[in-house]
Amino acid sequence: MTVKPKLTLKKPLSLQKQTQLFQALKPLHEQAEKEKRRQVKEQAKKEREARQKKREEIKVTLAWLYEQFPTCFNLKDLKPLKLNIDQDLFTFLAQAGSPSKAKLRDALTYYTSNIHYLKAVISGTHRYDLKGQEVEEITQEQKDYAQHKLEKTLQMMKAKKHHKNKSFSQEKADNS
């Protein structure tokens, strides 16, 4: 068995040698930093593209819902949906041009997270099925949950707007 000798420094490098070593390694360090920044930008771009693709899929699925079930899904007259309405919708997914289950669930999540939908739940008295008929009453607990979700959503929107304005002000100050 061969023993590899350990690399050790018996005395510290002189300041001149340290400077030379640093200068020799500086281009490698800069190149690694550039590569890291490029990878971060590339990852951010991929994430933006994935979010954009998901938004487009949600729009297509919502358009399908508006077309197939206009009495239930109507932008001008939002109605609180029956609980577990996704189970009723799954039977229609075998049709040509229908979305997948995952896309349908994403679209329903988007639709029911809308502040106007939450307000409809808070002010409504009944939930509606796919035919637009009343099927169940909205409980006070459900209204409270919708109110909590609405407040949370509005806070997030306010924080995002504040952050955007702060970033814009900082960019403006940096450019001056």
Number of C-alpha atoms within 10 A of each C-alpha: 3 4 5 6 6 6 6 6 7 6 6 8 11 9 9 9 11 12 12 12 12 12 11 11 11 12 11 11 12 11 11 12 12 12 12 12 12 12 12 12 12 12 12 12 12 12 12 12 12 12 12 12 12 15 15 12 17 22 15 17 22 21 14 17 21 15 12 14 16 15 17 22 25 14 12 6 13 19 25 26 25 21 13 9 13 14 10 12 15 15 9 12 14 10 8 7 9 17 22 13 14 9 18 23 17 17 23 19 12 14 18 16 15 15 17 16 20 25 17 19 25 20 12 15 16 17 20 20 21 18 11 18 13 16 13 14 14 19 13 11 9 13 19 13 15 21 17 13 16 20 14 12 16 13 12 12 12 12 12 12 12 12 12 12 12 12 12 12 12 12 11 10 9 8 7 6
